[in-house]
Amino acid sequence: MENIIEVQHLSKSFGSNEILKDINFSVNKGEVVCIIGASGSGKSTLLRCINLLEKPTGGKVLYKGRNILDDKHDVYAYRTKLGMVFQQFNLFNNHDVLGNCMIGQLKVLKRSKAEAEETAMKYLKVVGMDQYINAKPRQLSGGQKQRVAIARALSMEPDVMLFDEPTSALDPEMVGEVLAVMKELAESGLTMLVVTHEMGFASEVADRVVFMDKGIIEEEGPPEKIFLNPENERTREFLRRVLKQE
């Protein structure tokens, strides 16, 4: 199996507050890995350290075997290999849907306008938003905005898609449409690393589930092991609490 991202002994502190402690895990090509855990357990910080929106305090982040924290590494080139979907969509309000999906391709990948448009349309079709190319973000529902954000990330044709709780800012009735798109992407063989509190999605779609608690990985394994037969008392306690609420 080809290892795309590997994290070794990763730590992250903000002042004296240690958020991540000695994290070790990897994501293989074509794999869907879901990270679960309570708020404040370090899940989003881990994602932000992987794409260098936060600089790790210690450890290594390997991309295809090379440590991207080396001074020699081109951070911007590396970031183009990772598609990032945030909780809050982060769309450009002054651009329409098509423009949102073209701008990164034009500015960062230096694609021609025709190629950028063709690629954007391809992925807007994938997420079911190709009818809305002239709409501005303010005219869209939360679920539609998030689907455009996914298409925008896909238009850069990254090696890995990172999702940071992509449904947490959505109204309940819009969650399903975004999860359906993500499920389709997972089935297409896309490599995905997903921080989520949607346990049904994680149990159905993930190849591997990682449970984080207080900045460390407490347990990881296939979904059936984590959800049906967790070894760790903290994992059991977390799942009892979360599944009771659903």
C-alpha positions as CSV (number, residue, x, y, z in Angstrom):
1,M,0.0,0.0,0.0
2,E,1.3,3.4,-0.9
3,N,1.7,5.7,2.1
4,I,0.6,9.2,1.2
5,I,0.8,10.9,4.6
6,E,2.5,9.7,7.7
7,V,2.7,11.6,11.0
8,Q,5.5,10.6,13.4
9,H,5.8,11.7,17.0
10,L,3.8,14.9,16.2
11,S,3.2,17.4,19.0
12,K,1.6,20.8,19.1
13,S,1.5,23.3,22.0
14,F,0.0,26.7,22.3
15,G,2.1,28.3,25.0
16,S,2.1,25.8,27.9
17,N,-1.0,24.1,26.6
18,E,-0.1,20.8,24.9
19,I,-2.9,20.1,22.4
20,L,-1.3,17.1,20.6
21,K,1.1,14.6,22.3
22,D,3.2,12.1,20.3
23,I,0.8,11.4,17.5
24,N,1.7,8.6,15.1
25,F,-0.5,7.5,12.2
26,S,-0.7,7.3,8.5
27,V,-3.1,7.5,5.5
28,N,-2.6,5.2,2.6
29,K,-3.6,5.9,-1.0
30,G,-7.3,5.2,-1.6
31,E,-8.1,4.9,2.1
32,V,-10.8,6.8,4.0
33,V,-9.8,7.5,7.6
34,C,-12.3,9.1,10.0
35,I,-11.1,10.8,13.2
36,I,-13.6,10.9,16.0
37,G,-13.5,12.2,19.6
38,A,-15.0,14.8,21.9
39,S,-14.6,18.6,21.2
40,G,-11.2,19.7,22.3
41,S,-9.5,16.4,21.8
42,G,-7.1,17.8,19.2
43,K,-8.8,16.4,16.0
44,S,-9.0,19.7,14.1
45,T,-5.5,20.8,15.3
46,L,-4.1,17.5,13.9
47,L,-5.7,18.2,10.5
48,R,-4.3,21.8,10.6
49,C,-0.8,20.5,11.4
50,I,-1.0,18.1,8.5
51,N,-1.7,20.9,6.0
52,L,0.6,23.3,7.9
53,L,-2.1,25.8,8.7
54,E,-0.6,25.3,12.2
55,K,3.2,24.6,12.5
56,P,3.8,21.5,14.6
57,T,5.9,22.0,17.8
58,G,7.7,18.7,17.2
59,G,7.8,15.5,15.2
60,K,7.5,14.9,11.4
61,V,4.8,15.1,8.8
62,L,5.9,12.9,5.8
63,Y,4.3,13.3,2.4
64,K,5.1,10.3,0.2
65,G,8.1,9.6,2.5
66,R,9.5,13.1,2.6
67,N,9.4,15.3,5.7
68,I,7.6,18.5,4.7
69,L,8.8,20.2,7.9
70,D,12.3,20.4,6.4
71,D,13.3,23.9,5.4
72,K,13.9,22.7,1.9
73,H,10.3,21.8,1.3
74,D,8.0,24.1,-0.7
75,V,5.0,24.5,1.6
76,Y,2.8,26.0,-1.1
77,A,3.5,23.2,-3.6
78,Y,2.7,20.7,-0.8
79,R,-0.6,22.4,0.1
80,T,-1.8,22.1,-3.5
81,K,-1.7,18.3,-3.0
82,L,-4.1,18.5,-0.1
83,G,-7.7,19.6,-0.6
84,M,-9.2,21.2,2.5
85,V,-12.9,21.5,3.3
86,F,-13.6,23.6,6.4
87,Q,-16.6,23.8,8.8
88,Q,-17.5,27.3,7.6
89,F,-17.2,26.9,3.7
90,N,-14.7,29.8,3.3
91,L,-16.1,30.7,-0.1
92,F,-15.1,33.9,-1.8
93,N,-18.3,36.0,-1.6
94,N,-17.4,38.3,-4.5
95,H,-17.1,35.3,-6.9
96,D,-19.9,33.2,-8.3
97,V,-19.9,29.4,-7.9
98,L,-17.9,28.8,-11.1
99,G,-15.4,31.5,-10.2
100,N,-14.8,30.0,-6.7
101,C,-13.9,26.7,-8.4
102,M,-11.6,28.3,-10.9
103,I,-9.6,30.9,-8.9
104,G,-7.2,28.5,-7.3
105,Q,-6.5,26.6,-10.5
106,L,-5.8,29.9,-12.3
107,K,-3.6,31.5,-9.6
108,V,-1.9,28.6,-8.1
109,L,-1.8,25.8,-10.7
110,K,-1.5,28.4,-13.6
111,R,-4.0,26.5,-15.7
112,S,-5.5,28.1,-18.7
113,K,-9.0,29.6,-18.3
114,A,-10.5,26.9,-20.6
115,E,-8.9,24.1,-18.6
116,A,-9.9,25.6,-15.3
117,E,-13.5,26.0,-16.4
118,E,-13.7,22.5,-17.7
119,T,-12.2,21.1,-14.5
120,A,-14.5,23.2,-12.3
121,M,-17.6,22.1,-14.3
122,K,-16.5,18.4,-14.0
123,Y,-16.4,18.6,-10.2
124,L,-19.5,20.9,-9.8
125,K,-21.3,18.1,-11.7
126,V,-19.9,15.5,-9.2
127,V,-21.4,17.4,-6.3
128,G,-24.6,18.2,-8.1
129,M,-24.0,22.0,-8.2
130,D,-23.5,22.5,-12.0
131,Q,-26.9,24.2,-12.3
132,Y,-25.8,27.0,-10.0
133,I,-22.6,28.2,-11.6
134,N,-23.7,31.9,-11.8
135,A,-25.0,32.1,-8.2
136,K,-23.1,34.0,-5.6
137,P,-22.5,32.3,-2.2
138,R,-25.1,34.5,-0.4
139,Q,-27.8,33.0,-2.7
140,L,-27.0,29.4,-1.6
141,S,-28.1,27.3,1.4
142,G,-25.5,26.0,3.8
143,G,-25.5,22.5,2.2
144,Q,-25.1,24.0,-1.3
145,K,-22.2,26.2,-0.1
146,Q,-20.4,23.2,1.4
147,R,-20.9,21.2,-1.8
148,V,-19.3,24.1,-3.8
149,A,-16.5,24.1,-1.2
150,I,-15.9,20.4,-1.9
151,A,-16.0,21.0,-5.7
152,R,-13.5,23.8,-5.3
153,A,-11.1,21.6,-3.3
154,L,-11.5,18.8,-5.9
155,S,-10.8,21.1,-8.8
156,M,-7.2,21.4,-7.6
157,E,-7.1,17.6,-8.1
158,P,-5.3,16.9,-4.8
159,D,-3.8,13.6,-3.7
160,V,-5.7,13.7,-0.4
161,M,-8.9,15.5,0.7
162,L,-9.0,16.7,4.3
163,F,-12.5,17.4,5.8
164,D,-12.7,19.3,9.1
165,E,-16.2,18.6,10.5
166,P,-17.8,19.5,7.2
167,T,-21.3,19.2,8.5
168,S,-21.1,20.8,11.9
169,A,-22.2,24.3,10.7
170,L,-25.2,22.9,8.7
171,D,-28.8,22.7,9.6
172,P,-29.8,19.1,10.3
173,E,-31.8,18.7,7.0
174,M,-28.7,19.7,5.0
175,V,-26.3,17.3,6.6
176,G,-27.5,14.4,4.5
177,E,-26.8,16.0,1.1
178,V,-23.2,16.7,2.0
179,L,-22.6,13.3,3.5
180,A,-24.1,11.7,0.4
181,V,-21.5,13.6,-1.8
182,M,-18.7,12.5,0.6
183,K,-19.9,8.9,0.5
184,E,-19.8,9.0,-3.3
185,L,-16.3,10.4,-3.3
186,A,-15.1,7.7,-0.9
187,E,-16.6,5.0,-3.2
188,S,-14.8,6.5,-6.1
189,G,-11.4,5.7,-4.5
190,L,-10.5,9.2,-3.3
191,T,-8.0,9.3,-0.4
192,M,-9.9,11.1,2.5
193,L,-9.1,12.1,6.0
194,V,-12.2,13.2,7.8
195,V,-12.7,14.7,11.2
196,T,-16.4,14.1,11.9
197,H,-19.0,13.7,14.6
198,E,-21.3,11.8,12.2
199,M,-20.8,8.3,13.7
200,G,-23.2,6.7,11.1
201,F,-21.0,8.1,8.3
202,A,-17.8,6.9,10.0
203,S,-19.1,3.4,10.6
204,E,-20.4,3.0,7.0
205,V,-17.7,4.8,4.9
206,A,-14.4,4.6,6.8
207,D,-11.7,2.0,6.2
208,R,-10.2,3.0,9.5
209,V,-11.5,5.0,12.5
210,V,-9.1,6.9,14.8
211,F,-10.4,7.8,18.3
212,M,-8.6,10.8,19.9
213,D,-8.9,11.9,23.5
214,K,-7.0,14.7,25.2
215,G,-4.4,15.1,22.4
216,I,-3.5,11.5,22.0
217,I,-4.7,8.6,19.8
218,E,-6.4,6.2,22.2
219,E,-7.5,3.6,19.7
220,E,-7.7,3.0,16.0
221,G,-9.0,0.2,13.8
222,P,-11.7,-0.9,11.3
223,P,-15.1,0.7,12.1
224,E,-16.6,-2.6,13.2
225,K,-13.9,-3.0,15.9
226,I,-14.1,0.6,17.1
227,F,-17.9,0.8,17.1
228,L,-18.9,-2.8,18.1
229,N,-15.9,-4.0,20.2
230,P,-13.7,-1.1,21.4
231,E,-10.8,-2.2,23.7
232,N,-10.4,1.1,25.4
233,E,-12.6,2.3,28.3
234,R,-12.4,5.9,27.1
235,T,-13.6,4.9,23.6
236,R,-16.5,2.9,25.1
237,E,-17.5,5.9,27.3
238,F,-17.3,8.3,24.4
239,L,-19.4,6.1,22.1
240,R,-22.0,5.5,24.8
241,R,-22.4,9.2,25.3
242,V,-22.5,10.1,21.6
243,L,-24.7,7.2,20.4
244,K,-27.2,7.9,23.1
245,Q,-27.7,11.4,21.7
246,E,-28.3,10.3,18.1
